[in-house]
Amino acid sequence: MQAVHLLSELEKVTEYWSPQVVGQVNDQYIKVAKLKGQLAWHQHDNEDELFYIVKGRLVIEYEDSKVELNEGAFHVVPKGNMHNPVADEECWIALIETITTKHTGNVITDKTKSIEEQLGTLP
C-alpha cells in the first residue's frame, strides 16, 4: 500500500493524449494525462468517463453543446454521447474510467493508445 501523488505522476507524462494508469479502484482505472489540441470525435457505447482538471482548461465538445472545465472542476461524459476533448493550451487531467473503456472509443486514430500502453506506469 502506498500513496499516489497526482502532480508527481503527471510530471512523468511526456506525450500529449497518452493516458497512464496510476491506480485502480474495483473495476475503474485512475489515469493521468496531459492534453493539448484535440483528440477526436468519438463515443463510448457502454461506459461513462470522468475528466478532472488538475491544471489548465479543457472544453468537452458535444454535438449540440460544450462544457468548459477549469482547474479543480470535473465532468462526467455519459456513455453513448459523441464528444471531443479540446485543450487550447496544455492541460493536466485525471480520468476515472471503467477498465473496459477504449481510449478513443469507437474510432481509431494515430493518437489512440491501447490499454497495454496506458498501463506502462502503474505503481
C-alpha positions as CSV (number, residue, x, y, z in Angstrom):
1,M,0.0,0.0,0.0
2,Q,1.3,3.4,-0.9
3,A,0.1,6.9,-1.6
4,V,0.0,8.2,-5.2
5,H,0.6,11.9,-5.8
6,L,-1.2,13.1,-9.0
7,L,1.1,16.0,-9.7
8,S,4.2,13.8,-9.4
9,E,2.6,11.2,-11.8
10,L,1.6,14.0,-14.2
11,E,5.2,15.4,-14.2
12,K,6.3,12.0,-15.6
13,V,4.0,12.2,-18.6
14,T,5.9,13.3,-21.7
15,E,3.4,12.8,-24.5
16,Y,0.1,14.5,-25.1
17,W,-3.1,12.4,-25.3
18,S,-1.3,9.4,-23.8
19,P,-3.2,8.4,-20.6
20,Q,-1.3,6.5,-18.0
21,V,-2.9,4.2,-15.4
22,V,-1.8,5.2,-11.9
23,G,-4.3,3.3,-9.8
24,Q,-7.3,1.1,-9.8
25,V,-10.5,1.1,-7.7
26,N,-12.6,-2.1,-8.2
27,D,-13.3,-2.1,-12.0
28,Q,-12.2,1.6,-12.5
29,Y,-8.8,2.8,-13.6
30,I,-7.5,6.1,-12.4
31,K,-5.4,7.7,-15.2
32,V,-3.4,10.9,-15.7
33,A,-2.7,12.6,-19.0
34,K,-1.5,15.8,-20.5
35,L,-3.6,17.3,-23.3
36,K,-3.1,19.9,-25.9
37,G,-5.0,20.4,-29.1
38,Q,-7.9,18.0,-29.7
39,L,-8.3,14.2,-29.6
40,A,-11.1,13.0,-31.9
41,W,-14.8,12.9,-32.1
42,H,-15.8,9.6,-30.5
43,Q,-18.1,7.9,-28.1
44,H,-18.0,5.1,-25.5
45,D,-21.1,3.0,-26.0
46,N,-21.1,1.3,-22.6
47,E,-19.0,3.4,-20.2
48,D,-19.2,6.8,-18.6
49,E,-15.9,8.7,-18.2
50,L,-14.9,11.3,-15.6
51,F,-12.5,14.2,-16.5
52,Y,-11.0,16.0,-13.5
53,I,-8.9,19.1,-14.4
54,V,-5.7,19.3,-12.3
55,K,-4.1,22.2,-14.2
56,G,-5.3,24.3,-17.1
57,R,-8.5,24.3,-19.0
58,L,-10.4,21.8,-21.1
59,V,-13.5,22.0,-23.3
60,I,-15.6,18.9,-23.9
61,E,-17.5,19.4,-27.2
62,Y,-20.7,17.6,-27.8
63,E,-22.7,17.6,-31.0
64,D,-25.1,20.3,-29.7
65,S,-23.2,21.9,-26.8
66,K,-20.0,22.2,-24.9
67,V,-18.8,22.0,-21.3
68,E,-15.9,24.3,-20.3
69,L,-13.8,23.0,-17.4
70,N,-11.2,24.9,-15.4
71,E,-8.7,23.8,-12.8
72,G,-10.5,21.9,-9.9
73,A,-13.6,21.1,-12.0
74,F,-14.8,17.7,-13.1
75,H,-17.3,16.5,-15.7
76,V,-18.7,13.1,-16.5
77,V,-19.2,12.2,-20.1
78,P,-22.3,9.9,-20.2
79,K,-22.0,6.7,-22.1
80,G,-23.2,6.8,-25.7
81,N,-22.5,10.6,-26.2
82,M,-20.4,11.7,-29.1
83,H,-17.8,14.1,-27.7
84,N,-14.4,15.7,-28.5
85,P,-12.0,17.0,-25.8
86,V,-10.2,20.2,-26.7
87,A,-7.3,21.9,-24.9
88,D,-6.1,25.2,-26.5
89,E,-3.1,25.2,-24.1
90,E,-1.5,22.4,-22.1
91,C,-4.0,20.8,-19.7
92,W,-3.3,18.2,-17.0
93,I,-6.1,15.8,-16.1
94,A,-7.1,12.8,-14.1
95,L,-9.5,10.4,-15.6
96,I,-11.7,7.7,-14.0
97,E,-12.8,5.1,-16.4
98,T,-14.1,1.5,-16.3
99,I,-11.3,-0.9,-17.2
100,T,-13.1,-1.8,-20.4
101,T,-13.1,1.8,-21.8
102,K,-11.2,2.1,-25.0
103,H,-9.1,5.3,-25.3
104,T,-10.8,6.7,-28.4
105,G,-13.9,4.6,-28.1
106,N,-15.4,3.7,-31.4
107,V,-12.7,5.2,-33.6
108,I,-9.0,4.6,-34.1
109,T,-6.6,7.5,-34.8
110,D,-2.9,8.0,-34.7
111,K,-3.3,9.2,-31.1
112,T,-5.2,6.0,-29.9
113,K,-3.4,4.2,-27.1
114,S,-4.0,0.6,-26.2
115,I,-4.7,-0.4,-22.6
116,E,-1.2,-2.0,-22.5
117,E,0.4,1.3,-23.4
118,Q,-1.7,3.0,-20.7
119,L,-0.6,0.5,-18.1
120,G,3.1,1.5,-18.5
121,T,3.4,3.4,-15.2
122,L,1.1,1.5,-12.9
123,P,2.8,1.7,-9.5
